[in-house]
Structures are given as structure tokens and as C-alpha cells.
Amino acid sequence: MSLALAIGLVVGIYIAVAFLRAIYYHYVTSARLIAANGVNMGGLATKPRPGTVAGTGGSPAAAPRGLELTLEELSKYTGQDGYRPLALSIRGVVYDVSSGIGFYGEGKPYGVYAGREVARALGKMSLKEEDCSADMKDFTEKEKATLEQWEAKFSDKYPVLGKVVPSLELTLEALAGFDGRDDSKPMYLAIRGVVFDVSSATAFYGPDGAYPFAGKECARALGKYSTDVEDCTADVEDLSVSEMDALRGWEAQFHTKYKVVGRVVG
């Protein structure tokens, strides 16, 4: 065997081994991330859907009381995904209106109210999406009285889930302080600037977990199925089509499983 042929053979073996190792690493990492979030490679749920009851056709189960929701998180409470009840808020008080799905469900007379703050809309007796807010600065005395009447009716008829809280605005430096090392703080991570509370997944994303995502922006890492700290950034410009699809799948799963608490700024 010539020297050139021998060298070529060695190089070929080296490349093949490196390729197989890369594939192994990708699928091991994928499997671990899937185990953490309960999805399969296609982004479909592999665990029973939380918030549903067997035999009910996927009806939303009651959510825990005392919730603190940003308006962005409240927007998920439309009763359509089977994970959360149908809810709306009035002056920051969040009501479970699942029993009123005939009024507030999708396509129903007041369906525009689902998942929104509706103080202004109720006071003005409006069904316009732009009136779904807490802005009452220009209310007349009659509109104020109308709103109070609606509040009394909701208080009598629907259970209170919790309250609306302000959305956090965190720089990446501030986000780093929510990495799970301080037990007095919740644990956050961000995906394309959206900050999720992952305190319930300390075993996965905490300081001693398998994934170094807590306190970081991790869009790139999720798209690439990577646990490399260097991939914990929002830089996704060079991701392939399949990697962007994977990222969108993870975003959907995080929105389903974890609460949105704010945005990355700066």
C-alpha cells in the first residue's frame, strides 16, 4: 500500500468517526431536551396533555388560584388549547369564565374578550379589539357605573384565578441573575427575547441541571439542539430551515409549559 493511499484511508476513517460522533451527540442531546419538555421530534406532545380530563374531549381543567399573569401570559387563556381555562381580566382581576364559553369562547358574541383585559370594553359596551384594555382615563360617569355593574356580575358568577402583573423588562445582564443560584429568586431563561419562568424545572435548567440555559438567552442552542454555553445567544441568522423549525417547536412547547414573565431589553 502506498503512503498516499494509507494517509487517505486514515483521514477517511477519522472523518467517518467524527461524523458518527456528531450524530450521536445530536440525538443524545435531543433525547434529553425532549425528556425535559415532553415532546417528540415532530414537536407533538408525548405526555398526557396537562389541563385536560380523560373522557371529556380535552376540556380545560381548572387552573390553580392565586395566579400572577402578565398580559402576554393571559392571552393564552382562550380555552382553545386544552391546557388552560378560558379567562379574562377586569381592572387586573383575572376571572375563570370557562362556564361562560357560550359567551366568551371562540366565535361567540363576546369571544373578543377571551384572554384579554376588558375593563374599557365593558365600560363602553364595546366589542372592538382595540378597546380591550385597562384604559379608563376618558370614562364618563355613566361608563364608570356600567363597568362597576359588570364587575359585580363577574364577581358573583365567576371564580377569581388571580391577577395581572406588570411584564418584566430585563437586560441580558439582569437576566443572568435569575440562573437558579439564588434560592430567593425565580429561575428564568429567554427564547428570542421572551422571558419564561422555568422555576419548576430546576433539575433540568438549574445550576446543577443537564442544560446551562437558566439565566441566559438560548434561542440558538435550542435550534441547534446544543448544550454548549457558547450557543446560548439570540443569534439565529445562520440556522438552517430545519433548525428554525426546531426552534419554533421549542418556543411553542415553552409557551405551553412555562409562564411568560417579560421581555429582554437593551
N, C-alpha and C positions, 0 to 999 in steps of 0.2 A: 504494500500500500504506500502510495506516495505521501510525502509530508503535507502537501496541499490538501489531498483528499482527507487525511487524518484530521487536519485542523478544521476543515469544513464539517466533518462529522461531529467533532466535539462542539463546535459552535451551534450546529443544528440541534444537538441534544440539549444544550444549555437553554436555547430559545424555547424549545418544547416544554422543558421543566418549568421555566419562568411563566409560560402561558398557562400551564395547568395549575400552578400555584395561584395565579391571579384569579382564575375561575373559581378555585376552591375558596379563596378569601372572600370573593364577591358573594357566593352563595351562603357561606357561613355567616357573614355579616348580615345578609338579607334575612336569613332564618331567625337570627337573634332580634333584629328590628321587628320582624313580623310577630315573634312571640311577645314582644313588649307591647305591641299595639293591636294585636288580634286581627290581622288582615292576611290575605294570601297575596301571591304575586300579582294578581289582577286587581288588587285593591278592594276585593269583596270581603265582607265580614266572615270570619271563620269561627267566631264565638257567638253564642246566643245574643241577639240584639238587646242591649240594656234598655230598660224603659218600656218593654213590651211584655204582654202576658200571654202565655200559651193558650191557644184556642180562641183568642179574641180578634184574630186577623191583624195583629200588630198595633192594637190600640195603645196610645201612650199611657204609661203608668204614672202614678202621682210622683211629682218631684219632691225632694226634701224641702221643708220650710226653712225660712231664715236665709234664703239665697241672697247673695250680693252680685248683681249683674250690671255690666256695662251695657250701654245701648246696643253695641255691636253684638254682645252675647245674647241680649234679649231678642234680637232679630232672628235667632234660631228657634224661638219658641212659637212656631206657627202651627204646631200639631201635625206637621206633614211627614216628619222623618221617623216617627215611631220611638224616638229616644227621649223626647221632651214633651211636656204637656203644652197645650195651647194657652198662651198668656199675653197680657198687655199690661201697660202701666199707666197710672193716672197720678200726676204730680210725684212721680218717683216711687209710688207704691205698686208692686207687681202682683197682679191677680191671676189665679189659675181659672181660666174661662173654658176649660175643656168641656164642661157640661153645657156650654152655650155654643157648641160647634155649629149648630144650625144658624147662628147669627154671625159668628166670627171666624168660621172656617173658610177655607179657600173657595172662592166663587160665591160666598154667601153675602147677604146685604151689607154687613159690616166687616167683611173679610180684609179690607184695607187696614184695619186696626191691629190685626194679628202680629205679634212680635214687635209692637211699637209703643212709644209714649204717645198718649192720645188726649191729654188734658185740653189742648187748644181745640182739637177737632170736636170733642164733646161739648165744650162751652159754646162753640159756634154752630153746633149741629151740622158739621161738615163731614163729607166722605172723601175729601181731597187728600191725597197723599202728602202734599206739602203742608197741610195743617196738622199732621201727626207729629206734634212736638209739645214741649212744656212751656212754650212762649205764651204768656198771658198779659204781656205789658199793655196791650191796647184793648183789653176786655172792657166792655160796658158793664154796668151793674147787673143788667139782665143776663149777660153771658156768664158772669161770675156765679149768679144764683143757679143758672142752668147746670153749670159744672158741679156745684155743690150737691145738687139733686142727683146727678149721675153718680157721684162719689158715694152718696148714701145708699143708692141702689146696689152698687157693686159691693160695698161693704157687707150688705145684708145677704147678697146672693152668692158671692164667690169667695173662696178662701184666699188668703194672702200668702204668696210664695216668698216674698222678700222685698227687696228694694233695689232701685237703680243707683249705682255708684259711678263717680267720675272715671273716665278712662285714663289710665296712666300714660304718661309720656316719658320714656326713658331713653337716655343716650346709651350707646353700647357700653360705656364705662359704668353707668349706673346699673345696667342690666347684669353686669358681671358680679355685682354684689348680691345677686339672688341665685347663687350657684349651689345652694343647699348646705353650705358650710356653717351658716349661722342658723341655729335652730329657731331663733325668734323671728325669722323671715320666711315667707313662702319661697318656693323654688320655681323659677321662670326659665323659659327659653323662647327664642324668636324664630319665625319662619317668614322670610321675605317681609320683615318689619312688623309682623303681627306677633304680639307677646302672649304666650299661653302659660297658664298656671299648671305646672306638672308636679305639684307637691305630692300628689297621690302616687307618683311613680319614682319615688326616691331610689328604689332598688335598681332602676334602670338608668336614670339620668343624674342621680346624685353623685357626690364626690367619690363614693366607693362603688358606683354602678358600672355597668359594662360600657356605657356610652358617655363621652365627655361633652354632652350638649348643654347641660344646665348652665345658665348664666351667659349663654352665647347665642349668636345668630347662626343657624345651622341649615339654611336652605341648600347650600351646595353639598354639604355632607349627606343630607337625605336623598338628594337627587342622584348622587353617586353611590349610595349605599356604603358610605365611608364612615369610619370611626376615627379618622385622622384629624387631630385638632386643627391642622392647617386648612382643612376643608370646612371648618366652621365659620363660614362667611356668607354674605348675601350675593356673592358673585356667581351668577348662573349663565352669563353670556355665552360661554363656550360649551354648555351642556348639550348633549345630543337630544334628538327628538324623544328617544326612549327614556332618557334621564329626566327630561322635563315632564314627561308623562308620569314617571315615578314620583317626582316632586309634587305634582298636583294631586296624586293619590294620597301621599302622606299628609298634605295640607287638609284634604277632606277628612281623613281619619282623625287628625288632631282637632279639627273643628267639632267632630262628633264626640270625641272622648274628653277633651280638656277645655277649660273655660278661658275665653279671651279676656285679658285684663288691661290691654293697652297697645301702644304702638312704640316702635323705635323712632326716635327723632334725632336730628343733627347729623 
